[in-house]
Every structure is written in C-alpha cells, then in structure tokens.
Amino acid sequence: MELLLDLQRTNATTILFVTHLLIAIQNFARRGALITRGGSLLIGPKAEMLAPQSLARAYAEGA
C-alpha cells in the first residue's frame, strides 16, 4: 500500500482502489464511494462515507 501511495505522490495520479475493508479506506483514502444494495452511488470525503448514517444507508438500502 505504501508503494501505491508513493507512486501517487510522485506522479500526481489518482488511484481507484476497490475494497470491502473499511480499515483500508480509513487509513489510505481521501475520498470514497459507496454503492448501496439498491444501486445508488454515494460519493464524498472519507469521513462522510465512513459515517454511521452513510454505512447504514449503503448496507440497508434495498435489503
């Protein structure tokens, strides 16, 4: 993961990292996106995406 971050800093690039590991998002992301079970897409700053209400919406919608 550190290698990816170094490449990002050096080359000023964006990295799309797909994961279900919320700890990875917490430690490495600046922004995030959540896809709900109903197909809606939530996009925003990391803190907003990891907020309980966003996670509840992503995991409960369409259930």
Contacts in CASP RR format, 6 or more apart in sequence:
PFRMAT RR
TARGET T0000
AUTHOR 0000-0000-0000
METHOD contacts of the structure
MODEL  1
MELLLDLQRTNATTILFVTHLLIAIQNFARRGALITRGGSLLIGPKAEML
APQSLARAYAEGA
1 24 0 8 1.000
1 27 0 8 1.000
1 28 0 8 1.000
4 15 0 8 1.000
4 17 0 8 1.000
4 28 0 8 1.000
5 28 0 8 1.000
7 13 0 8 1.000
7 15 0 8 1.000
8 14 0 8 1.000
8 15 0 8 1.000
17 24 0 8 1.000
17 28 0 8 1.000
17 29 0 8 1.000
19 25 0 8 1.000
22 50 0 8 1.000
22 55 0 8 1.000
25 32 0 8 1.000
25 46 0 8 1.000
25 49 0 8 1.000
25 50 0 8 1.000
26 46 0 8 1.000
26 50 0 8 1.000
29 46 0 8 1.000
30 45 0 8 1.000
30 46 0 8 1.000
31 43 0 8 1.000
31 44 0 8 1.000
31 45 0 8 1.000
31 46 0 8 1.000
31 49 0 8 1.000
32 43 0 8 1.000
32 44 0 8 1.000
32 45 0 8 1.000
32 46 0 8 1.000
32 49 0 8 1.000
33 41 0 8 1.000
33 42 0 8 1.000
33 43 0 8 1.000
33 44 0 8 1.000
33 49 0 8 1.000
34 41 0 8 1.000
34 42 0 8 1.000
34 49 0 8 1.000
34 54 0 8 1.000
34 55 0 8 1.000
34 57 0 8 1.000
34 58 0 8 1.000
35 41 0 8 1.000
35 42 0 8 1.000
35 58 0 8 1.000
36 42 0 8 1.000
36 57 0 8 1.000
36 58 0 8 1.000
36 59 0 8 1.000
36 61 0 8 1.000
36 62 0 8 1.000
37 58 0 8 1.000
37 59 0 8 1.000
37 60 0 8 1.000
37 61 0 8 1.000
37 62 0 8 1.000
37 63 0 8 1.000
38 61 0 8 1.000
38 62 0 8 1.000
39 61 0 8 1.000
40 61 0 8 1.000
42 49 0 8 1.000
42 54 0 8 1.000
42 57 0 8 1.000
42 58 0 8 1.000
43 49 0 8 1.000
48 54 0 8 1.000
END
